[in-house]
Amino acid sequence: MKFRTLAAVVALFSSQTVMAVDSQDFVKDNVFTQGIEGPTMYNGTLYAVNYAEQGTIGRVDNMGKSSLFVRLPNDSVGNGLQFDQHGNLYIADYVNHRILKVPANSQQVEVFAHNSEMNQPNDIAITQGGSFFASDPNWAKSTGQLWRINADGSTHLLEKNMGTTNGVAVNNDNSKLYVNESVQRVVWQYDLDDALNISNKRVLIRFDDHGLDGMRVNNQGHIFITRYGAGKVLEVSPEGKVLKTYTLKGQHPTNLTFNDEQDTLFVTMQKRGAIEVIKL
């Protein structure tokens, strides 16, 4: 009888562990490759890189059905994705050191910005005026850079000799920029002026374990951070306080994005080649 009671307790705890997961599958395993990244939403359709094979961009409808959107030329492989308000899609091409553009209502790929001094553009954050910030890690050396790419495609190196820059996000009024360093496990916060110059760099939050990857900022100014290896997404205040922890099914989230209403979060999962969804 005691053994049966202990088994029942173990089963109860196991069921509670499963129930504690905050996400569910939106796109199943291996629909995308393990290079899945850069989720972004436009007009109710979700886009992410490396659908079925490397060097592609896939789109996912509101029922979770995936299809090929575009295949990138010249052996390019995308990472971060962003749409501007006109429906143009921008792609961080980490292979060829550039930002690509797919003009609205087309599937033609063109070069928007290029700089041979870039390591490998990783993630991008778009501002209201159509300019971008781009993280630029050197994974082999555990270093990185931070770029601003103006709406005309000109590139400006804002900071070098950083840690392994990865996730990058800007708040809605373009007054704050957030950049994380994956290997160093720190998120930096900057002030932005009207010309999108950075100043007043300070630590938002540090971690003792696991990596950091993509980030987004919601309408309330809260920063959502993927914890690579931990299988979690953190919601953090602009003061650096953890407001909530969301537990994922998989352990290796690479990036995330909101739906238009910002009541749903889509998370790309590297090892699974899948997309999980969290109802906020």
WOQUISUL-V589519 format. One record per pair of residues at least 4 apart in sequence whose C-alpha atoms are under 8 Angstrom apart, sorted by the first residue. I is the first residue (numbers start at 1). GAP is how many residues later the second one is. If there is no record, write none. Layout:
i=I gap=GAP
i=I gap=GAP
This chain:
i=1 gap=4
i=2 gap=4
i=3 gap=4
i=4 gap=4
i=5 gap=4
i=6 gap=4
i=7 gap=4
i=8 gap=4
i=9 gap=4
i=10 gap=4
i=11 gap=4
i=12 gap=4
i=13 gap=4
i=14 gap=4
i=15 gap=4
i=16 gap=4
i=17 gap=4
i=20 gap=227
i=21 gap=225
i=21 gap=226
i=21 gap=227
i=21 gap=228
i=22 gap=224
i=22 gap=225
i=22 gap=226
i=22 gap=227
i=22 gap=256
i=22 gap=257
i=23 gap=223
i=23 gap=224
i=23 gap=225
i=23 gap=226
i=23 gap=253
i=23 gap=254
i=23 gap=255
i=23 gap=256
i=24 gap=224
i=24 gap=225
i=24 gap=252
i=24 gap=253
i=24 gap=254
i=25 gap=249
i=25 gap=250
i=25 gap=251
i=25 gap=252
i=26 gap=38
i=26 gap=248
i=26 gap=249
i=26 gap=250
i=26 gap=251
i=27 gap=4
i=27 gap=37
i=27 gap=38
i=27 gap=39
i=27 gap=247
i=27 gap=248
i=27 gap=249
i=28 gap=245
i=28 gap=246
i=28 gap=247
i=29 gap=243
i=29 gap=244
i=29 gap=245
i=30 gap=4
i=30 gap=22
i=30 gap=242
i=30 gap=243
i=30 gap=244
i=31 gap=20
i=31 gap=21
i=31 gap=35
i=31 gap=242
i=31 gap=243
i=32 gap=4
i=32 gap=17
i=32 gap=18
i=32 gap=19
i=32 gap=20
i=32 gap=21
i=32 gap=241
i=32 gap=242
i=33 gap=17
i=33 gap=18
i=33 gap=19
i=33 gap=20
i=33 gap=21
i=33 gap=237
i=33 gap=239
i=33 gap=240
i=34 gap=235
i=34 gap=236
i=34 gap=237
i=34 gap=238
i=34 gap=239
i=35 gap=14
i=35 gap=15
i=35 gap=19
i=35 gap=235
i=35 gap=238
i=36 gap=12
i=36 gap=13
i=36 gap=14
i=36 gap=15
i=36 gap=43
i=36 gap=218
i=36 gap=232
i=36 gap=233
i=36 gap=234
i=36 gap=237
i=36 gap=238
i=37 gap=11
i=37 gap=12
i=37 gap=13
i=37 gap=42
i=37 gap=43
i=37 gap=217
i=37 gap=218
i=37 gap=231
i=37 gap=232
i=37 gap=233
i=38 gap=9
i=38 gap=10
i=38 gap=11
i=38 gap=41
i=38 gap=42
i=38 gap=43
i=38 gap=44
i=38 gap=85
i=38 gap=217
i=38 gap=218
i=38 gap=230
i=39 gap=7
i=39 gap=8
i=39 gap=9
i=39 gap=10
i=39 gap=41
i=39 gap=42
i=39 gap=216
i=39 gap=217
i=39 gap=218
i=39 gap=227
i=39 gap=228
i=39 gap=229
i=40 gap=6
i=40 gap=7
i=40 gap=8
i=40 gap=41
i=40 gap=42
i=40 gap=43
i=40 gap=216
i=40 gap=217
i=40 gap=218
i=41 gap=4
i=41 gap=5
i=41 gap=6
i=41 gap=42
i=41 gap=216
i=41 gap=217
i=41 gap=218
i=41 gap=219
i=42 gap=4
i=42 gap=5
i=42 gap=41
i=42 gap=45
i=42 gap=218
i=43 gap=217
i=44 gap=17
i=44 gap=18
i=44 gap=215
i=44 gap=216
i=45 gap=14
i=45 gap=15
i=45 gap=16
i=45 gap=17
i=46 gap=13
i=46 gap=14
i=46 gap=15
i=46 gap=16
i=47 gap=10
i=47 gap=11
i=47 gap=12
i=47 gap=13
i=47 gap=34
i=48 gap=9
i=48 gap=10
i=48 gap=11
i=48 gap=33
i=49 gap=5
i=49 gap=6
i=49 gap=7
i=49 gap=8
i=49 gap=9
i=49 gap=29
i=49 gap=30
i=49 gap=31
i=49 gap=32
i=50 gap=4
i=50 gap=5
i=50 gap=6
i=50 gap=7
i=50 gap=8
i=50 gap=27
i=50 gap=28
i=51 gap=5
i=51 gap=6
i=51 gap=7
i=51 gap=16
i=51 gap=17
i=52 gap=4
i=54 gap=23
i=55 gap=16
i=55 gap=17
i=55 gap=18
i=55 gap=20
i=55 gap=21
i=55 gap=22
i=55 gap=23
i=56 gap=12
i=56 gap=13
i=56 gap=14
i=56 gap=15
i=56 gap=16
i=56 gap=21
i=56 gap=22
i=57 gap=11
i=57 gap=12
i=57 gap=13
i=57 gap=14
i=57 gap=15
i=57 gap=21
i=58 gap=8
i=58 gap=9
i=58 gap=10
i=58 gap=11
i=58 gap=12
i=59 gap=7
i=59 gap=8
i=59 gap=9
i=59 gap=10
i=60 gap=4
i=60 gap=5
i=60 gap=6
i=60 gap=7
i=61 gap=4
i=61 gap=5
i=69 gap=38
i=70 gap=37
i=72 gap=4
i=72 gap=5
i=72 gap=37
i=73 gap=36
i=75 gap=20
i=76 gap=17
i=76 gap=18
i=76 gap=19
i=76 gap=20
i=77 gap=16
i=77 gap=17
i=77 gap=18
i=78 gap=13
i=78 gap=14
i=78 gap=15
i=78 gap=16
i=78 gap=17
i=79 gap=12
i=79 gap=13
i=79 gap=14
i=79 gap=15
i=79 gap=42
i=79 gap=43
i=79 gap=44
i=80 gap=11
i=80 gap=12
i=80 gap=42
i=80 gap=43
i=80 gap=44
i=81 gap=8
i=81 gap=9
i=81 gap=10
i=81 gap=11
i=81 gap=42
i=81 gap=43
i=82 gap=7
i=82 gap=8
i=82 gap=9
i=82 gap=42
i=82 gap=43
i=82 gap=44
i=83 gap=4
i=83 gap=5
i=83 gap=6
i=83 gap=7
i=83 gap=43
i=84 gap=4
i=84 gap=5
i=84 gap=6
i=84 gap=42
i=84 gap=46
i=86 gap=18
i=87 gap=16
i=87 gap=17
i=87 gap=18
i=88 gap=13
i=88 gap=14
i=88 gap=15
i=88 gap=16
i=89 gap=12
i=89 gap=13
i=89 gap=14
i=89 gap=15
i=90 gap=9
i=90 gap=10
i=90 gap=11
i=90 gap=12
i=90 gap=22
i=91 gap=8
i=91 gap=9
i=91 gap=10
i=92 gap=6
i=92 gap=7
i=92 gap=8
i=92 gap=29
i=92 gap=30
i=92 gap=31
i=92 gap=32
i=93 gap=4
i=93 gap=5
i=93 gap=6
i=93 gap=7
i=93 gap=27
i=93 gap=28
i=93 gap=29
i=94 gap=4
i=94 gap=25
i=94 gap=26
i=94 gap=27
i=94 gap=28
i=95 gap=25
i=96 gap=24
i=97 gap=17
i=97 gap=18
i=97 gap=19
i=97 gap=20
i=97 gap=21
i=97 gap=22
i=97 gap=23
i=97 gap=24
i=98 gap=13
i=98 gap=14
i=98 gap=15
i=98 gap=16
i=98 gap=17
i=98 gap=20
i=98 gap=22
i=98 gap=23
i=99 gap=12
i=99 gap=13
i=99 gap=14
i=99 gap=15
i=99 gap=22
i=100 gap=9
i=100 gap=10
i=100 gap=11
i=100 gap=12
i=100 gap=13
i=101 gap=8
i=101 gap=9
i=101 gap=10
i=101 gap=11
i=102 gap=4
i=102 gap=5
i=102 gap=6
i=102 gap=7
i=102 gap=8
i=103 gap=4
i=103 gap=5
i=103 gap=6
i=112 gap=41
i=113 gap=36
i=113 gap=40
i=113 gap=41
i=113 gap=42
i=114 gap=41
i=115 gap=40
i=118 gap=18
i=119 gap=17
i=119 gap=18
i=119 gap=19
i=119 gap=25
i=120 gap=16
i=120 gap=17
i=120 gap=18
i=121 gap=13
i=121 gap=14
i=121 gap=15
i=121 gap=16
i=122 gap=12
i=122 gap=13
i=122 gap=14
i=122 gap=15
i=122 gap=44
i=122 gap=45
i=123 gap=11
i=123 gap=12
i=123 gap=13
i=123 gap=43
i=123 gap=44
i=123 gap=45
i=123 gap=91
i=124 gap=8
i=124 gap=9
i=124 gap=10
i=124 gap=11
i=124 gap=43
i=124 gap=44
i=124 gap=45
i=125 gap=7
i=125 gap=8
i=125 gap=9
i=125 gap=43
i=125 gap=44
i=125 gap=45
i=126 gap=4
i=126 gap=5
i=126 gap=6
i=126 gap=7
i=126 gap=44
i=127 gap=4
i=127 gap=5
i=127 gap=43
i=127 gap=45
i=127 gap=47
i=128 gap=44
i=128 gap=45
i=128 gap=46
i=129 gap=22
i=130 gap=20
i=130 gap=21
i=131 gap=17
i=131 gap=18
i=131 gap=19
i=131 gap=20
i=132 gap=16
i=132 gap=17
i=132 gap=18
i=132 gap=19
i=133 gap=13
i=133 gap=14
i=133 gap=15
i=133 gap=16
i=133 gap=35
i=133 gap=36
i=134 gap=12
i=134 gap=13
i=134 gap=14
i=134 gap=15
i=134 gap=34
i=135 gap=9
i=135 gap=10
i=135 gap=11
i=135 gap=12
i=135 gap=30
i=135 gap=31
i=135 gap=32
i=135 gap=33
i=135 gap=44
i=136 gap=8
i=136 gap=9
i=136 gap=10
i=136 gap=11
i=136 gap=28
i=136 gap=29
i=136 gap=30
i=137 gap=5
i=137 gap=6
i=137 gap=7
i=137 gap=8
i=137 gap=26
i=137 gap=27
i=137 gap=28
i=137 gap=29
i=138 gap=4
i=138 gap=5
i=138 gap=6
i=138 gap=26
i=139 gap=4
i=139 gap=5
i=139 gap=25
i=142 gap=21
i=142 gap=22
i=142 gap=41
i=143 gap=18
i=143 gap=19
i=143 gap=20
i=143 gap=21
i=143 gap=22
i=144 gap=16
i=144 gap=17
i=144 gap=18
i=144 gap=19
i=144 gap=20
i=144 gap=21
i=145 gap=12
i=145 gap=13
i=145 gap=14
i=145 gap=15
i=145 gap=16
i=145 gap=17
i=145 gap=18
i=145 gap=19
i=145 gap=20
i=146 gap=11
i=146 gap=12
i=146 gap=13
i=146 gap=14
i=146 gap=19
i=147 gap=8
i=147 gap=9
i=147 gap=10
i=147 gap=11
i=147 gap=12
i=148 gap=7
i=148 gap=8
i=148 gap=9
i=148 gap=10
i=149 gap=4
i=149 gap=5
i=149 gap=6
i=149 gap=7
i=150 gap=4
i=150 gap=5
i=158 gap=39
i=158 gap=40
i=162 gap=19
i=163 gap=18
i=163 gap=19
i=163 gap=20
i=163 gap=21
i=164 gap=16
i=164 gap=17
i=164 gap=18
i=164 gap=19
i=164 gap=20
i=165 gap=14
i=165 gap=15
i=165 gap=16
i=165 gap=17
i=166 gap=13
i=166 gap=14
i=166 gap=15
i=166 gap=16
i=166 gap=46
i=166 gap=47
i=166 gap=48
i=167 gap=11
i=167 gap=12
i=167 gap=13
i=167 gap=14
i=167 gap=45
i=167 gap=46
i=167 gap=47
i=167 gap=48
i=167 gap=88
i=168 gap=9
i=168 gap=10
i=168 gap=11
i=168 gap=12
i=168 gap=46
i=168 gap=47
i=168 gap=48
i=169 gap=8
i=169 gap=9
i=169 gap=10
i=169 gap=46
i=169 gap=47
i=169 gap=48
i=170 gap=4
i=170 gap=5
i=170 gap=6
i=170 gap=7
i=170 gap=8
i=170 gap=46
i=170 gap=47
i=171 gap=4
i=171 gap=5
i=171 gap=6
i=171 gap=46
i=171 gap=47
i=171 gap=48
i=171 gap=50
i=172 gap=45
i=172 gap=46
i=172 gap=47
i=172 gap=49
i=174 gap=18
i=174 gap=22
i=175 gap=16
i=175 gap=17
i=175 gap=18
i=176 gap=13
i=176 gap=14
i=176 gap=15
i=176 gap=16
i=177 gap=12
i=177 gap=13
i=177 gap=14
i=177 gap=15
i=177 gap=21
i=178 gap=9
i=178 gap=10
i=178 gap=11
i=178 gap=12
i=179 gap=8
i=179 gap=9
i=179 gap=10
i=180 gap=5
i=180 gap=6
i=180 gap=7
i=180 gap=8
i=180 gap=32
i=180 gap=33
i=181 gap=4
i=181 gap=5
i=181 gap=6
i=181 gap=31
i=182 gap=4
i=182 gap=29
i=182 gap=30
i=182 gap=31
i=183 gap=28
i=183 gap=29
i=185 gap=21
i=185 gap=22
i=185 gap=23
i=185 gap=24
i=185 gap=25
i=185 gap=26
i=185 gap=27
i=186 gap=17
i=186 gap=18
i=186 gap=19
i=186 gap=20
i=186 gap=21
i=186 gap=26
i=187 gap=16
i=187 gap=17
i=187 gap=18
i=187 gap=19
i=188 gap=13
i=188 gap=14
i=188 gap=15
i=188 gap=16
i=188 gap=17
i=189 gap=12
i=189 gap=13
i=189 gap=14
i=189 gap=15
i=190 gap=8
i=190 gap=9
i=190 gap=10
i=190 gap=11
i=190 gap=12
i=191 gap=7
i=191 gap=8
i=191 gap=9
i=191 gap=10
i=192 gap=4
i=192 gap=5
i=192 gap=6
i=192 gap=7
i=193 gap=4
i=193 gap=5
i=204 gap=34
i=204 gap=35
i=204 gap=36
i=205 gap=35
i=205 gap=36
i=210 gap=17
i=210 gap=18
i=210 gap=19
i=210 gap=20
i=211 gap=16
i=211 gap=17
i=211 gap=18
i=211 gap=19
i=212 gap=13
i=212 gap=14
i=212 gap=15
i=212 gap=16
i=213 gap=12
i=213 gap=13
i=213 gap=14
i=213 gap=15
i=213 gap=40
i=213 gap=41
i=213 gap=42
i=214 gap=11
i=214 gap=12
i=214 gap=40
i=214 gap=41
i=214 gap=42
i=215 gap=8
i=215 gap=9
i=215 gap=10
i=215 gap=11
i=215 gap=40
i=215 gap=41
i=216 gap=7
i=216 gap=8
i=216 gap=9
i=216 gap=40
i=216 gap=41
i=217 gap=4
i=217 gap=5
i=217 gap=6
i=217 gap=7
i=218 gap=4
i=218 gap=5
i=218 gap=6
i=218 gap=44
i=219 gap=43
i=221 gap=16
i=221 gap=17
i=222 gap=13
i=222 gap=14
i=222 gap=15
i=222 gap=16
i=223 gap=11
i=223 gap=12
i=223 gap=13
i=223 gap=14
i=223 gap=15
i=224 gap=9
i=224 gap=10
i=224 gap=11
i=224 gap=12
i=225 gap=8
i=225 gap=9
i=225 gap=10
i=225 gap=11
i=226 gap=5
i=226 gap=6
i=226 gap=7
i=226 gap=8
i=226 gap=27
i=226 gap=28
i=226 gap=29
i=226 gap=30
i=227 gap=4
i=227 gap=5
i=227 gap=6
i=227 gap=7
i=227 gap=25
i=227 gap=26
i=228 gap=4
i=228 gap=23
i=228 gap=24
i=228 gap=25
i=228 gap=26
i=229 gap=22
i=229 gap=23
i=229 gap=24
i=230 gap=21
i=230 gap=22
i=231 gap=16
i=231 gap=17
i=231 gap=18
i=231 gap=19
i=231 gap=20
i=231 gap=21
i=231 gap=22
i=232 gap=13
i=232 gap=14
i=232 gap=15
i=232 gap=16
i=232 gap=19
i=232 gap=21
i=233 gap=12
i=233 gap=13
i=233 gap=14
i=233 gap=15
i=234 gap=8
i=234 gap=9
i=234 gap=10
i=234 gap=11
i=234 gap=12
i=235 gap=7
i=235 gap=8
i=235 gap=9
i=235 gap=10
i=235 gap=11
i=236 gap=4
i=236 gap=5
i=236 gap=6
i=236 gap=7
i=236 gap=8
i=237 gap=4
i=237 gap=5
i=237 gap=6
i=248 gap=28
i=249 gap=27
i=250 gap=19
i=250 gap=21
i=250 gap=22
i=251 gap=18
i=251 gap=20
i=252 gap=17
i=252 gap=18
i=252 gap=19
i=253 gap=14
i=253 gap=15
i=253 gap=16
i=253 gap=17
i=254 gap=13
i=254 gap=14
i=254 gap=15
i=254 gap=16
i=255 gap=12
i=255 gap=13
i=255 gap=14
i=256 gap=9
i=256 gap=10
i=256 gap=11
i=256 gap=12
i=257 gap=8
i=257 gap=9
i=257 gap=10
i=258 gap=4
i=258 gap=5
i=258 gap=6
i=258 gap=7
i=258 gap=8
i=259 gap=4
i=259 gap=5
i=259 gap=6
i=259 gap=7
i=263 gap=16
i=263 gap=17
i=264 gap=13
i=264 gap=14
i=264 gap=15
i=264 gap=16
i=265 gap=12
i=265 gap=13
i=265 gap=14
i=265 gap=15
i=266 gap=9
i=266 gap=10
i=266 gap=11
i=266 gap=12
i=267 gap=8
i=267 gap=9
i=267 gap=10
i=267 gap=11
i=268 gap=5
i=268 gap=6
i=268 gap=7
i=268 gap=8
i=269 gap=4
i=269 gap=5
i=269 gap=6
i=269 gap=7
i=270 gap=4
